[in-house]
Amino acid sequence: MSEDVAVKLPKPRISIRDRNEKIYQKIRDLGKSNIVSVVAANRMNVGDNLEALFKPSLSGLNLHLMKDIDKASDRISQAVIDGETIGLCVDFDVDGISSGVVLYLALTEFMGCPPEKIRIHVNDRLKFSYGFNALALEAVLKHTPDDIPTLLITADQGSNDNETVKQYMSFMKKKGVEGASVIISDHHHIQEDLACKDAYAFVNPQRKECQFSDKTICGCVVALFMMVMTREALNEKREVLGIEERAKPLTPLITYACMATIADCVSLKSEINRFIIRKGKHDINHGVLPALQVIRENIKTPGALITTTDIGFSLAPRINADSRTGGDGTTSINFLLSKTVGEARKYWEMLTKRNNNRKDEEKVMLGEALKQASDAYYGEGRRGLVLFLPEGNHGIHGIVASRIKERFNCPTIIFSPQNLKDSPSGNRLLSGSGRSVDNIEIDSILSEIQKDIKFKFGGHTMALGAKLEQSKLEKFSLLFDQKVKEQSTRKGFDDSFFFPFVKIDHILQDDDLKWLRGLDILSELNSLDPFGQRFEQPCFGLNVRVMSFTLIGANKNHVRIKFQDTSGGQHEAMFFNYTTSPIYGTLKIGESYTFAVDLQYNDFYKRLGMIIQAVEIGYNAVS
């Protein structure tokens, strides 16, 4: 089934964000413009560091507060000095891939390790599923049986894989290897009964004992901070040993942490995350690394700068597509580590081909998922959606789950067989991916469900992966819906919460409409960049009269709309995927509407561009 099949979907509503007037006035007092103050006051809370919005900094950051980071850096620096073989066991998404690159480059290019001594092992998404599990460990041990790493470092995974840690330690002990160690670096939710107490060091800001204040950083940033401390420890040891060589600062590696921070959708109210993205984007746009040059030449017009949106919607899907479509992550790693532009172009083409294949598979899966979600939402009154796709590719589940939760504003988990060749049975293992909405923490919900059903999961409040026996799926579905409703009730939400909505910051009218005549509004808003999770892209309301609209695109599924604002100004906007949207067929020439629009720079026409996110029928339909 494709998404083109008619399915009942809720039509997104437009609402105006609540504005904190005290914060608005404080930002005005900082000398910021009205529109910047409005957008910021719609997102920030009393007690937030307002100045850090505009000038984020890492000055004063105390990495020693991160539990076990000193222990980890001491062990890694000693491994560097002793010339140990080190295995980097990383997750398969952008966060994990970037983490692997950061660890590898830190060790080889900044600390002087021979490249043949450092091995990146990407967890095969389709063969091994998520986590530092037994299959992932087996691949590491079989890779070079005569030179097995004596130090394994995980990144963006491993927090709940203590059994695998014990397996590795037992294996090395039987081989008579003394001093073999595992260091876990991660940022995901920790299940206390599975936590890695047997690891040499366990670096994760989510640990209860961890005093590091920012729990929102991604796995790559955890890995980068760990290597920053390793550099310090290494330089101290080399000085004691009388070795003149010193490891250089790791600042250039922020580039990769930037990509991971954007792709992993972590909170952008965090000063650390905002600094990482701002610094990383600057380096991406001014850097000479072959991969960065190829990114710029393929997704931007000459002279245009790479944006957060470009990284999130053009680069990240290509990196992720490697593992989603049967690759083992090697192509993504090789692309980012390319030594020449020609080499980077070759891997970019491979990733683009995989991404196109991913899009084809996603369209089929999304069509079936939309039908199931509509039936569950309208027919059964479900607000926690658990969907089963018997022929689905679990490498693409996360994307499809994101699409469903956006369409219904309901937490969504999608399951498919771990192995499509397995015959249907009660004990057939299912693999699932979940995505949540703001204010609903699905990791805590799954922890509650574990009290009734035995299964595994790993992730954080907004995204996670799970493994479940098929016989438990029905009970799991009922409990997930029940727990989602209970949590929403505890937080004061009624059923209207579970309905898609687009929040606008301000309705542009009267004098405000002057912002649409040039690019000044974009330069104003750019002072608040980056936007993303918990600090959403600004969106504005416009009262308009439709003058004409034209279906465009290869499949004629997008629409270009020409309209007139209330002062008589004429404009043009895009509504993407109009033919499969809930408002398809409602636009009429000469009629009045309220549009919710994103304002972006149009590279092609070199002017202000508008993208319509939602439509309400009638003039001034949003109060």
FENZINOR-V243177 format. One record per residue. N is the residue number from 1. RES is the residue in three letters. SS is DSSP state (hx for helix, st for strand, lp for the rest). NEAR is the number of other C-alpha atoms within 10 Angstrom. D_CENTER is the distance of its C-alpha to the mean C-alpha in Angstrom with 1 decimal. Layout:
n=(N N)
res=(RES RES)
ss=(SS SS)
near=(NEAR NEAR)
d_center=(D_CENTER D_CENTER)
This chain:
n=(1 2 3 4 5 6 7 8 9 10 11 12 13 14 15 16 17 18 19 20 21 22 23 24 25 26 27 28 29 30 31 32 33 34 35 36 37 38 39 40 41 42 43 44 45 46 47 48 49 50 51 52 53 54 55 56 57 58 59 60 61 62 63 64 65 66 67 68 69 70 71 72 73 74 75 76 77 78 79 80 81 82 83 84 85 86 87 88 89 90 91 92 93 94 95 96 97 98 99 100 101 102 103 104 105 106 107 108 109 110 111 112 113 114 115 116 117 118 119 120 121 122 123 124 125 126 127 128 129 130 131 132 133 134 135 136 137 138 139 140 141 142 143 144 145 146 147 148 149 150 151 152 153 154 155 156 157 158 159 160 161 162 163 164 165 166 167 168 169 170 171 172 173 174 175 176 177 178 179 180 181 182 183 184 185 186 187 188 189 190 191 192 193 194 195 196 197 198 199 200 201 202 203 204 205 206 207 208 209 210 211 212 213 214 215 216 217 218 219 220 221 222 223 224 225 226 227 228 229 230 231 232 233 234 235 236 237 238 239 240 241 242 243 244 245 246 247 248 249 250 251 252 253 254 255 256 257 258 259 260 261 262 263 264 265 266 267 268 269 270 271 272 273 274 275 276 277 278 279 280 281 282 283 284 285 286 287 288 289 290 291 292 293 294 295 296 297 298 299 300 301 302 303 304 305 306 307 308 309 310 311 312 313 314 315 316 317 318 319 320 321 322 323 324 325 326 327 328 329 330 331 332 333 334 335 336 337 338 339 340 341 342 343 344 345 346 347 348 349 350 351 352 353 354 355 356 357 358 359 360 361 362 363 364 365 366 367 368 369 370 371 372 373 374 375 376 377 378 379 380 381 382 383 384 385 386 387 388 389 390 391 392 393 394 395 396 397 398 399 400 401 402 403 404 405 406 407 408 409 410 411 412 413 414 415 416 417 418 419 420 421 422 423 424 425 426 427 428 429 430 431 432 433 434 435 436 437 438 439 440 441 442 443 444 445 446 447 448 449 450 451 452 453 454 455 456 457 458 459 460 461 462 463 464 465 466 467 468 469 470 471 472 473 474 475 476 477 478 479 480 481 482 483 484 485 486 487 488 489 490 491 492 493 494 495 496 497 498 499 500 501 502 503 504 505 506 507 508 509 510 511 512 513 514 515 516 517 518 519 520 521 522 523 524 525 526 527 528 529 530 531 532 533 534 535 536 537 538 539 540 541 542 543 544 545 546 547 548 549 550 551 552 553 554 555 556 557 558 559 560 561 562 563 564 565 566 567 568 569 570 571 572 573 574 575 576 577 578 579 580 581 582 583 584 585 586 587 588 589 590 591 592 593 594 595 596 597 598 599 600 601 602 603 604 605 606 607 608 609 610 611 612 613 614 615 616 617 618 619 620 621 622 623)
res=(MET SER GLU ASP VAL ALA VAL LYS LEU PRO LYS PRO ARG ILE SER ILE ARG ASP ARG ASN GLU LYS ILE TYR GLN LYS ILE ARG ASP LEU GLY LYS SER ASN ILE VAL SER VAL VAL ALA ALA ASN ARG MET ASN VAL GLY ASP ASN LEU GLU ALA LEU PHE LYS PRO SER LEU SER GLY LEU ASN LEU HIS LEU MET LYS ASP ILE ASP LYS ALA SER ASP ARG ILE SER GLN ALA VAL ILE ASP GLY GLU THR ILE GLY LEU CYS VAL ASP PHE ASP VAL ASP GLY ILE SER SER GLY VAL VAL LEU TYR LEU ALA LEU THR GLU PHE MET GLY CYS PRO PRO GLU LYS ILE ARG ILE HIS VAL ASN ASP ARG LEU LYS PHE SER TYR GLY PHE ASN ALA LEU ALA LEU GLU ALA VAL LEU LYS HIS THR PRO ASP ASP ILE PRO THR LEU LEU ILE THR ALA ASP GLN GLY SER ASN ASP ASN GLU THR VAL LYS GLN TYR MET SER PHE MET LYS LYS LYS GLY VAL GLU GLY ALA SER VAL ILE ILE SER ASP HIS HIS HIS ILE GLN GLU ASP LEU ALA CYS LYS ASP ALA TYR ALA PHE VAL ASN PRO GLN ARG LYS GLU CYS GLN PHE SER ASP LYS THR ILE CYS GLY CYS VAL VAL ALA LEU PHE MET MET VAL MET THR ARG GLU ALA LEU ASN GLU LYS ARG GLU VAL LEU GLY ILE GLU GLU ARG ALA LYS PRO LEU THR PRO LEU ILE THR TYR ALA CYS MET ALA THR ILE ALA ASP CYS VAL SER LEU LYS SER GLU ILE ASN ARG PHE ILE ILE ARG LYS GLY LYS HIS ASP ILE ASN HIS GLY VAL LEU PRO ALA LEU GLN VAL ILE ARG GLU ASN ILE LYS THR PRO GLY ALA LEU ILE THR THR THR ASP ILE GLY PHE SER LEU ALA PRO ARG ILE ASN ALA ASP SER ARG THR GLY GLY ASP GLY THR THR SER ILE ASN PHE LEU LEU SER LYS THR VAL GLY GLU ALA ARG LYS TYR TRP GLU MET LEU THR LYS ARG ASN ASN ASN ARG LYS ASP GLU GLU LYS VAL MET LEU GLY GLU ALA LEU LYS GLN ALA SER ASP ALA TYR TYR GLY GLU GLY ARG ARG GLY LEU VAL LEU PHE LEU PRO GLU GLY ASN HIS GLY ILE HIS GLY ILE VAL ALA SER ARG ILE LYS GLU ARG PHE ASN CYS PRO THR ILE ILE PHE SER PRO GLN ASN LEU LYS ASP SER PRO SER GLY ASN ARG LEU LEU SER GLY SER GLY ARG SER VAL ASP ASN ILE GLU ILE ASP SER ILE LEU SER GLU ILE GLN LYS ASP ILE LYS PHE LYS PHE GLY GLY HIS THR MET ALA LEU GLY ALA LYS LEU GLU GLN SER LYS LEU GLU LYS PHE SER LEU LEU PHE ASP GLN LYS VAL LYS GLU GLN SER THR ARG LYS GLY PHE ASP ASP SER PHE PHE PHE PRO PHE VAL LYS ILE ASP HIS ILE LEU GLN ASP ASP ASP LEU LYS TRP LEU ARG GLY LEU ASP ILE LEU SER GLU LEU ASN SER LEU ASP PRO PHE GLY GLN ARG PHE GLU GLN PRO CYS PHE GLY LEU ASN VAL ARG VAL MET SER PHE THR LEU ILE GLY ALA ASN LYS ASN HIS VAL ARG ILE LYS PHE GLN ASP THR SER GLY GLY GLN HIS GLU ALA MET PHE PHE ASN TYR THR THR SER PRO ILE TYR GLY THR LEU LYS ILE GLY GLU SER TYR THR PHE ALA VAL ASP LEU GLN TYR ASN ASP PHE TYR LYS ARG LEU GLY MET ILE ILE GLN ALA VAL GLU ILE GLY TYR ASN ALA VAL SER)
ss=(lp lp lp lp lp lp lp lp lp lp lp lp st st st st lp lp lp lp hx hx hx hx hx hx hx hx hx lp lp lp lp hx hx hx hx hx hx hx hx lp lp lp lp lp lp lp lp lp hx hx hx hx lp lp lp lp lp lp lp lp hx hx hx lp lp lp hx hx hx hx hx hx hx hx hx hx hx hx hx hx lp lp lp st st st st st lp lp lp hx hx hx hx hx hx hx hx hx hx hx hx hx hx hx hx hx lp lp lp lp hx hx hx st st st st st lp lp hx hx hx hx lp lp lp lp lp hx hx hx hx hx hx hx hx hx hx lp lp lp lp lp lp lp st st st st st lp lp lp lp lp lp hx hx hx hx hx hx hx hx hx hx hx hx hx lp lp lp lp lp lp st st st st st lp lp lp lp lp lp lp lp lp lp lp lp lp lp lp st st st lp lp lp lp lp lp lp lp lp lp lp lp lp lp lp hx hx hx hx hx hx hx hx hx hx hx hx hx hx hx hx hx hx hx hx hx hx hx lp lp lp lp lp lp lp lp lp hx hx hx hx hx hx hx hx hx hx hx hx hx lp lp lp lp lp lp lp hx hx hx hx hx hx hx hx hx hx hx hx hx hx hx hx lp lp lp hx hx hx hx hx hx hx hx hx hx lp lp lp lp lp lp lp lp hx hx hx hx hx hx hx hx hx hx hx hx hx hx hx hx hx lp lp lp lp lp hx hx hx hx hx hx hx lp lp lp lp hx hx hx hx hx hx hx hx hx hx hx hx hx hx hx hx hx hx hx hx hx hx hx hx hx hx hx hx hx hx hx hx hx hx hx hx hx hx hx lp lp lp lp lp st st st st lp lp lp lp lp lp lp lp hx hx hx hx hx hx hx hx hx hx hx hx lp lp lp st st st st st st lp lp lp lp lp lp lp lp lp lp lp st st st st st st st lp lp lp lp lp lp hx hx hx hx hx hx hx hx lp lp lp lp lp lp st st st st lp lp lp st st st st st st st hx hx hx hx hx hx hx hx hx hx hx hx hx hx hx hx hx hx hx hx hx lp lp lp lp hx hx hx lp lp lp st st st st lp st st st lp hx hx hx hx hx hx hx hx lp lp hx hx hx hx hx hx hx lp lp lp lp lp st lp lp st lp lp lp lp st st st st st st st st st st st st st lp lp lp lp lp st st st st st st st st lp lp lp lp st st st st st st lp lp hx hx hx lp lp lp lp lp lp lp lp lp lp lp st st st st st st st st st st st lp lp lp lp st st st st st st st st st st st lp lp lp lp lp lp)
near=(13 16 17 14 12 13 18 14 20 18 17 22 15 22 16 17 17 12 19 16 13 12 22 21 16 14 20 16 11 11 10 16 13 14 18 19 23 23 24 23 24 22 18 19 14 10 7 13 14 20 11 16 21 16 13 19 16 11 6 6 11 11 16 16 15 23 21 22 26 19 18 25 23 18 20 27 24 17 17 20 14 9 14 20 20 26 22 23 30 34 30 34 27 30 29 28 29 33 33 29 23 24 23 22 20 24 24 16 14 15 24 16 21 14 13 9 16 20 18 21 24 26 29 23 23 21 15 16 22 25 27 27 20 16 16 22 19 13 15 23 18 11 12 10 9 8 13 19 23 19 20 25 26 31 33 32 28 32 31 27 23 20 17 23 25 16 15 22 21 14 13 19 13 10 9 10 13 11 11 19 22 26 28 30 31 30 27 27 22 24 17 12 9 14 18 25 17 17 22 20 22 26 28 32 27 23 21 10 12 17 16 17 12 13 17 21 27 28 30 33 30 24 28 24 18 24 24 19 20 27 25 17 19 25 19 15 16 17 12 10 9 9 11 9 11 16 17 14 13 18 12 16 20 23 22 27 30 28 24 29 27 28 24 21 17 21 22 24 23 21 22 19 25 26 22 26 26 18 18 23 23 14 20 24 17 13 15 12 17 19 24 21 18 21 20 18 13 13 15 15 12 10 10 13 17 19 16 20 16 15 19 19 12 16 20 20 23 24 28 26 27 27 26 27 20 15 19 19 27 17 19 27 20 17 25 20 17 19 13 14 16 13 16 24 20 15 21 24 13 16 23 18 15 22 21 15 14 22 16 11 16 20 16 15 21 24 18 19 26 26 19 18 27 21 16 17 20 13 10 10 13 22 26 27 26 26 23 20 18 13 13 22 23 27 25 24 27 22 19 24 29 22 17 24 23 19 21 25 22 28 28 29 29 28 29 24 25 24 16 16 8 10 10 12 10 11 12 17 20 23 27 28 27 29 29 24 19 12 12 18 19 27 25 15 19 22 17 14 18 14 9 11 17 12 16 17 24 23 24 22 19 20 24 22 24 20 21 23 19 20 14 15 18 11 12 21 17 14 19 25 20 16 19 21 20 14 17 18 12 9 11 9 14 11 11 7 14 20 17 19 19 18 21 26 24 21 20 17 15 10 8 11 15 14 15 20 13 10 16 13 17 15 10 15 20 13 13 20 19 26 20 19 16 15 20 17 18 22 22 20 26 23 23 25 23 20 17 14 18 11 18 14 11 7 9 12 16 18 19 19 21 18 23 18 19 15 13 10 13 16 18 17 20 22 21 18 16 18 17 16 20 17 17 10 9 10 16 14 13 13 15 22 22 21 29 28 23 18 21 14 14 11 15 9 8 10 14 21 20 20 19 21 20 22 24 20 16 15 16 16 15 21 7)
d_center=(27.4 25.6 23.9 27.1 29.0 29.9 28.0 28.4 25.4 25.3 25.6 23.1 25.1 25.1 25.5 26.0 23.9 25.9 27.0 28.0 31.2 31.7 28.4 29.3 32.7 31.3 29.1 32.1 34.1 31.8 33.0 30.0 30.7 30.9 27.9 25.7 27.1 26.6 22.8 22.4 24.7 22.8 19.7 21.3 23.4 26.7 26.3 23.1 23.7 24.3 25.4 22.1 20.5 22.6 23.2 20.6 22.1 21.8 25.6 26.8 23.8 25.4 23.5 26.4 25.3 22.5 24.3 25.6 24.2 27.8 28.8 26.0 26.9 30.5 30.1 28.0 30.4 33.3 31.9 31.7 35.3 36.5 35.0 33.2 31.1 27.5 24.9 21.2 19.5 15.8 13.1 12.5 8.9 8.0 7.8 11.0 12.6 12.3 13.6 16.4 17.3 17.5 19.7 21.8 22.5 23.2 25.7 27.3 27.4 27.5 29.4 31.6 30.8 32.2 29.4 31.1 30.7 26.9 25.1 21.5 21.0 17.8 17.6 18.7 16.4 19.2 22.1 20.9 17.9 15.5 16.9 19.6 22.2 25.7 25.0 22.7 25.4 28.1 26.5 26.6 30.2 31.4 30.0 32.8 35.2 37.5 35.0 32.5 30.2 31.7 28.4 25.1 21.9 18.7 15.3 12.1 14.5 18.1 18.4 20.2 22.1 25.3 27.4 26.0 26.8 30.3 30.7 30.1 32.4 35.1 34.9 35.4 38.1 40.0 39.9 41.4 38.6 38.7 35.9 32.9 29.8 26.2 23.7 20.5 17.6 14.6 12.6 12.6 15.1 18.6 21.4 24.5 26.7 24.4 23.4 24.3 27.6 29.2 26.8 28.5 25.7 22.7 20.3 17.7 17.6 17.4 20.9 23.6 25.7 23.2 24.4 21.5 20.7 17.0 15.1 11.7 11.2 8.8 10.8 11.6 13.1 15.0 16.4 17.3 19.1 20.9 22.1 23.3 25.4 26.5 27.8 29.8 31.2 32.1 33.9 35.9 36.9 37.9 40.0 41.8 42.5 43.8 41.2 40.9 37.6 34.7 30.9 29.5 26.8 23.2 22.2 21.5 18.6 16.6 15.8 13.5 12.0 11.3 9.4 7.3 7.0 6.1 3.6 2.1 3.5 6.5 9.9 11.5 14.8 14.7 17.3 15.9 12.4 14.4 16.8 14.5 13.0 16.6 18.3 15.9 16.3 20.0 20.2 18.5 20.9 23.9 23.3 25.4 23.3 24.0 20.4 19.7 23.0 22.1 18.8 20.9 23.7 21.8 19.5 21.7 25.3 27.5 27.2 24.1 21.3 17.7 15.5 12.0 12.1 13.5 10.8 8.0 10.6 13.0 12.1 8.7 10.3 13.3 12.0 10.5 13.8 15.9 15.3 14.9 18.4 20.4 19.7 19.6 17.0 20.1 19.8 16.4 17.9 21.1 19.6 18.1 21.3 23.7 26.9 28.1 27.0 28.7 26.8 23.4 24.6 25.5 22.2 20.4 22.8 22.1 18.3 19.2 21.6 19.2 16.7 19.8 20.7 17.3 17.9 21.3 20.4 17.7 20.4 22.8 20.6 19.4 23.1 24.1 21.2 22.1 25.7 25.1 22.9 25.6 28.3 26.7 25.9 29.3 31.5 30.6 29.1 25.9 23.1 21.0 20.6 20.9 21.5 23.2 23.1 25.9 25.3 21.5 19.4 17.1 14.9 14.1 14.0 10.4 10.6 14.0 13.2 10.8 13.8 16.2 14.8 14.7 18.3 19.7 17.7 18.1 16.0 15.9 16.2 17.4 19.7 21.6 24.1 22.8 25.6 26.8 30.2 30.8 33.4 32.6 33.6 32.9 31.6 29.4 26.0 23.0 19.4 16.8 13.2 12.6 10.7 12.3 13.4 14.2 17.0 16.9 15.8 15.6 15.8 19.1 20.2 19.9 21.7 24.5 24.7 25.3 28.5 29.8 28.2 27.5 24.2 21.3 17.6 14.9 11.6 11.2 12.1 9.4 8.5 11.1 13.5 17.2 20.6 23.6 27.1 28.0 31.0 28.7 26.5 28.8 29.2 25.5 24.9 27.6 26.5 22.8 24.2 26.8 24.5 22.0 25.2 26.6 23.7 23.6 27.3 27.2 25.0 27.5 25.8 28.1 27.4 26.8 23.4 22.3 22.6 20.4 21.0 20.2 21.0 23.0 23.8 27.4 29.8 31.1 34.8 38.1 37.7 33.9 34.1 35.1 31.5 31.2 33.9 32.1 29.0 29.8 27.3 24.4 25.7 26.1 22.5 21.2 22.6 19.8 16.9 14.0 12.8 9.6 8.8 12.4 13.8 13.7 15.2 19.0 20.8 24.6 27.4 30.2 33.4 34.5 37.1 36.0 38.2 37.0 34.0 33.5 31.4 29.8 27.6 28.6 28.6 29.7 26.8 25.8 28.3 29.5 31.2 33.8 34.7 36.9 35.9 38.5 40.1 40.8 38.1 36.8 33.2 30.9 27.5 25.3 24.2 21.9 22.5 25.5 27.5 25.1 24.4 26.4 28.4 29.6 33.4 33.6 33.7 37.4 39.0 40.8 38.9 37.1 33.5 30.9 27.8 24.4 23.2 20.5 22.4 21.2 23.2 24.7 24.9 27.5 29.9 29.2 29.1 27.2 25.2 24.5 22.1 23.2 20.7 23.5 27.3 30.0 33.5 36.2 36.8 35.2 33.7 31.3 33.1)
